[in-house]
Amino acid sequence: MQVQEIEDAIRNLPTPEKRSLALKVNDLYWDAWDEQIEDDFASGKLDALIAKAEQEIQQGNVKTLDEVLRDS
């Protein structure tokens, strides 16, 4: 099945089924994102970012969540 055929089929779904499908696709997307983050963490790709964040925390160069929410 081609992407265009899938899109056409989705357009023809009743609204409740379309909403349900959208939620399922959204879950699949975020599950894939979670897997990518886990893989990147396990492979060490995030080590430099983690070290930088830890350094910023130690130096006091971060805001608390309350400060961020208050200032937004």
ABEGO torsion letter per residue (X at the ends): XBAAAAAAAAAABBAAAAAAAAAAAAAAAAAAAAAAAAAAAAAGAAAAAAAAAAAAAAAGABBBAAAAAAAX
